[in-house]
Amino acid sequence: MPRMFGTDGVRGLANRDLTARLALDLGDAAVRVLGDSGTQDDRPEGRRRALVGRDTRVSGDFLSSALSAGMSAGGFDVIDAGIIPTPGVAYLTSVLNVEMGAVISASHNPMPDNGIKFFARGGFKLPDTKEDEIEAVLGQDWERPTGAGVGRVSHDTVTATNLYIDHLVSTIAPVGADKVQPKPLSGLKVVADCANGATSVVAPEALRRAGAEVVVINASPDGYNINKNAGSTHPEQLQAMVRATDAALGVAFDGDADRCLAVDEDGNMVNGDQIMGILARAKKQAGKLNHDTLVVTVMSNLGLKLALKDMGIATVQTNVGDRYVLEEMLRGDYSLGGEQSGHVINREFATTGDGTLTALTLCNEIVRSGKSLKELAADFPQLPQQLVNVSNVDKNAVSSNAKVQAAVERETALLGDTGRVLLRPSGTEPLVRVMAEAETQQQANEVCERLAAVVLEELAL
């Protein structure tokens, strides 16, 4: 049986794959795995607490109620923070000293989908072993608390949101001894595309408090329009608005706001690799880039790594998924890492990818450097890249098939130091992703086509 938990929690079609019953059971199982010693009936030994937040999907209403019910029935007092970005739940889980946090969101997925993921004490995503423990006890009977041992559910959206916004603004504008908050982004005009998602209130307010002039689009969530032709997966509207308003840049978030992509003053996309490069160089200059190293994934463009190498910055590579980036950051005591998709983890201020934090720090670097985003991004040119999904194949045989591996070696030798190839099995489908980078787009396309043909021929089901 495949694992219930994927690379970012439990996901599926809401009310079909991800039902109220499953959410209830997940809450019930999570308190058993992530809670400390239990409570006695009628005499609680100190209340245990959990925090729950969600994005703007209509299905979040019934799923958060069910998840909270499972947790409170298991003896936890639950704080329902309402609609709040995923990194906001991670932050609040760390500062409110709760046992765990949970987010109901399917991130950049379409509105009908939803998901549930958990944070352990301190605001860190769970390792695979903990998720496996939750799955192992799912739906099992146990001696549930009664009487005063049962938990309560409270709702406090305003306090939670304001605590998080205060934290975000303080990362680039700490309040001084005079109790006055500086406005480092004064004079900077920014377009913010909130994807009608969880940061529709947070990002515009945080940017404004930091002094920016903010033009806001797609910040009117109605439960059904999250990610719809908006946000980081559909930046066309943002690109047009940046040009139309003569803004210095635009920033695009996904539904749960754990990622951020940018648009320069001419409307050109600036991806996560380029953003990481800009922030890594800034941290190195400030003496805050631990071990002069940036943590990236196998999908990061070779152009980023080559540019950073010339700047005296090393890269460490992980599998795809910001959780694996964070694990490597903690293991090696690195301070910055992320993904090409826009997940950027700044360990100085966060325990997970935070799109609004990324937007603030990127804006701050534009002001500090006196350069435009276009100029900053130009220092991190991207090699042409091609990606082909080969479906209906035995993805597990990629690394063991002799002809596939021989083809990989042949193409790798052909590219030399000027490119690379990557074959990556899908985590959820019978599919292999074939990626090639080269000096020219034509060369990348040709390499990718040849490799995809070999994969299809050798591994077809």
N, C-alpha and C positions, 0 to 999 in steps of 0.2 A: 504493500500500500504506500502511495506517495505521502510525504509529510503534509500535514494540514497547514503548517506555517511555511510561507515562502520566504523570499529574500527580504520582505518588508511586512511581516505579519500575516494574518489570515485575510484573504481577499476573495471576492466573488460577486455574483449578481445578487443584489440585496433582495431579500424576501424569497429567494430561490436557493442559492448556495449559502448565503449568509443570512440566516433566519433569526427571529427573536429568540427562539429556543436555543440556537447555537450561541448567541451572545450571552444569554443567561448562564448557560453551561460554562462558557469561557470565563465569565466573572466568578462563578463558583469555584472553578478549578484554579484560577489565578491566585485567589486568596489563600488557598491551601499550599501553593508552591512558593509564593512570594512573601507571605506573611511570616511573622515570627511566632513565638509561643502563643497558644490560643487564649481565649478568655473563658472564665468560668460562668456558668449560668447565673444570672442575677447579680454577679459581682465582677464587673469587668476589671481586668488587671491593666488599666491604662488603655485608652481607646486606640485602636489601629485605624489608619486612614488611607484612603486612596483618592486620586484626582482623576476626573474624566473630562475630556474635551472632545470636540468634533468639528468637522468642516460644515459647509452649508447645504449638503445634500438633504433632501426631504427625508430619506430613510434614516438619517442620523437621529431623528427624533425617537423612533421606536427602538432603534438599536442601543442608544445611550440609556434609555429607560430600562431595557432588559439587562444590559451589562451592569448597570448600577444596582439593579435588583439582585443579581447573582452575587455581587460583592457584599452588599449590605446583609443579605441572608447568611453570608458566611462570616458575619461579625465585624465587618469593616464599616466605619463611617465614611461616606462618599461625598466628596465635594464636586459637584457638577459645575464646571467652569463655562459650560455652553460652547458657543462658537469661538474658537481660538486656534491659532496655527499650531501645528504639531510641535515645532520647537518651543512654543510657549508652554505646552504641557511639560516638555522635558525640563525647561527652566524652573517652572513652578514646583515640579516634583522634587527638584534639588533644594530649593530655598524654603519650601513649606514643611520640609522634614516629614513627608508622607512615605508610607511603605512602598507605594508604587503609583505609576500613572498609566493611563490608557487613552489612546486616541482612536476615534472612529472616523476613518477617512480612507478613500482610495486614491489619494494624491492627485496625479494628473489624468487618471482614468475617466471615462465618460460617466455622466451622472447616475445611470442605473446601477453602477458598481458601488461597492463600499468595502470597508476593511476594518480590522481591529488589530492594533499593535500595542504592546506593553512596554513600559519603562520601569526598570528596577529603581530602588532607592538611590538617590543621587542623580537621577535623570538619564541613565544610560540604557540603550536598547539591550534587549535580552540576548545572551549567547544561545546558540542552537541547543545546548544541553538543557537550559531552563525551559525553552519552548517545548522540547520533547517531554519534559516532566509534566508540563501543563496538559499536553495532549494525552499523556498516559493516564491521567486521573480524570479526564473529561467524562462527565456523565456518571461517575461512580457515586454510590451512596456513601455518606460518612456521617459522623455524629455532629450535626449542625447545632450551633448555639440556639438557645431559646431565651425568653425573658429579656433581661437587660443586656444579654450577650449579643443580641441582634443589633445591627448597625442602623444608622440614620442616613438619609440622603438630603443634602442641603444644596441650594443653588446660589451661586454668587459670580455672575458673569462680569460685573463692573469692576470689582476689586481685582479679580484675576487678570483681566485685560490691562488695567492701569498699572499693576505691578510689573507686568511683562513689558509694556511700553516704556515705563521708567527705566527698566534695565537696558533696553535696546538703545535709548537715547544716551544713557550714561556711558556707553562703550566708546562713543566719539566725542561726547560733551559732558564729562564729569562735572558735577556741581562743585563749585569752589567753596572756600571758607566763607565767602560773602553770601552763600546760599543762592547765588544767581547761576542759572544754567546758561552756559555760552551757546552761541548759535554758529557753529563752524561752517554750516552750509549756506550761509547768507549769500544771496546773489546767484545761487545755482538754481536753474530751472530744470525740473525733472518731471517726466511723464511716468506715472505708475499704473501698470496694468495688473489689477488684482484678481483677474480670472473669475470674478464673482464668487470668490472663495473665502477662505478663513482669515485672510489678512486684509479684507476689504475696509476694516476700520483701523487695524493696527499700523499697516505700512504708511498710509497717507498721514496719520497723526504723528508717527515717529519722525518721518521726514520733515514735516512742518515744524515740530518742536525743535529739531536740529537746525532750523533756519531756512530750509529750502522752499522755493516756490514750487508747489506741486500741482500738476494737472492730472486728475484722476480719471481713469476709464475702467469700465467693467468692475464696478464696486457696488452693484445693486443686486445682491443675491436674492433669488426668490425660491430657492430650493431645487430648481430645475435647470438653471443656466450655468452651473459651475463648469468651468473649462470649455464652454461652448463657444467655439470660434474666438477664443480669448486666452490670454495668459501665455506661459512659456511654450506651450505646444502649438499655439496659433498667433505668432507675433505680428502678423501683417497689419492689423489695426494700430498696434503700438508704433510700428515703423512709420506709418503714414502720419500719425499724430505728432511724433517727434519732429518730422519735417514741417508739418503745418504750423506748429507753435514755436518754431525756432528754439526748441529746448536743447540743453547741453547734452542730455542723454535720456534714455528711457529704460525702465526696469520692468521685467515681466516675471510674475510669480506663477506657481502652479496652485492647484486647489487647496492644498494644506500648507503652502508657503514654506516648504523646507528646501526649495530650490529657487534660484534667481538667474535669469539670463539678462543680457543688456543689449541696448541699441545705441550706436554712436550718433553724433549730431547729424550725420548724413543719412541715417536710417539703416546703416549696415549692422548686421548681427554681431555681437561679441559673445562668444560661447563660454562655457564654464572653464575650459582650459585657459583661455586668455584672461579671464577674471582671476583665476588662481595664480597665473603668472604675475599679473599686476600686484596682487596682494602679497605674494611671496617675496617679490623684490622689495616692496615697501617694508615688510616685516624684517627682512635682512638688513635694510638700511637703518632700521630702528633698533637693531640688536635683539629682535624678538622672534626670529625664525630659528627655533631649536635645531641644533646640529646642521644649520644651513641646508635643511632638507624639506622637500615638499612630498607628501604622500599622494599618489595618483592611482588610478586603476589601469587595467590592461587596455581600456578603450581610449585613454588619453592620447592625443595626437603626438607623433614623434617630433613635430615642430616645437611643441612646448618644451620637451625634454632637451632638445638641442639648444634652444634659446637660453634655458635656465643654466645649462652646463657652461655656456659662455659667460654667465653672470656669477659663476662660482656657487651655484645652487644645485644640490644633488636631488635625485628623485628616487623614491621607493615605490614599487608597484604592487598592487593587490588585485584580487578578483573584483568583479563589478558588484557594487552595493556599498552604500555609505557606511553600513555597519562594519564591513570588513576594513574599510578605510580607518574607521575609529579604532578598531581592534589593533591595527598596526601602529596607529598614532600613540595609543596607550602603551603598547609593548616597547616601542622605541623612544618614548618621550618626545614625540614630534608635536609641533604646535599648529600646523596648518596642513589640510589635506582636502581631497574632494574628487568630484567626477566632472567629466565633460558636460554632463546634462545639467549642471548648475548647482548640484549639492556641494556646498563648501562648508567644511567644519573648521571653525576658528576656536581652538581649545582654550584660548585665553578667556573667552566669554561664553562658550556653549559646549554642550555635550553631544550635539547632533547638527546636521545641516540646518542652516537658518537663513532663508531667503531674504528676510527683511534686514537682518544683521549684515548680510553680504552687500545688499544695496547701500546701506549706510556707510560701510567701510569703503566701498568702491567710490561713492560720492566724495567721501572725505579725502581719499587719495587724489582725486581729480583736483579738488581745491588746493590741497597741500602742495602738489607737484606743479601747479600752474599750467598743466598740459590738458589738452582735450582727451576724451576717451579714445578717439580715433588715433591720436598720437601714442597713447599708452599701449593700446592693443596692437599697434603696428610692430612693436618690439617682440611680439609673440606670434609670428606668422604660422599659419596652419598648412601642413602638407596636404595636397589633394587626397581625399579619402573616398573609398567606395565600399558600400555594405550591401551584401546580398543574403537574403534568408532562403535557405534550401530546406523545404518542408518534406514531410513524409519520409524521413530517413532515420536510421538507427543512430541517434546522437551519441549513445554510449560507446560506439565503436570508433569515434573520431581519433582518439589517441592510440588505438591499437591496430588500426588498419594500415598495412604496410604501404599500399599504393597511395593512400591519402597522405601519409607522413612523408613519403618520397616526393610527392608533389609540393608539399609545404617546403621541404628542404631545397628543392629545385628553384622555386620562386624566391625564397629568401636569399639564396646565393645570387640570383639574378639582380635583385634589388640592392644588395650590399648594404652600405651604411646610409643609403639615400631613401630607404623605405622599409616596410615590414608587412608581414601578413599575420592574421590571427583567425583561428577557428574556435568558435565558442558555442558549446551546446546550450540550447535554451533550458531554463530551469523548469518550465511547465509544459512544453510542447515537443513533439517529435521533430525537432527543427535544429539546424545548425546555422549559426551566423558566420558568414565568411567576410572578413574585412581585409582590405589592402590599402596601404598608403604608399605613395610614390612621388617622384618629382613633378610629374604631370598627371592631369586627370585621366588622359587617355591611357597612360601606362597603368594607373590604378584600376581602371575599368577592365583592361585586358587581363591583368593578373587575377582579379576577382572572378572574372568569367571562366578562366581556365580552371581555377581551384574549385569553383562551384560545380563545374561539369564533372570533375573527378569525384567530388563528394556525392553527387547525385548518382553517378554510375556505380560507385562502390558500396554505398550505404543505403540505397533505396529499399524501402520496406515491401 
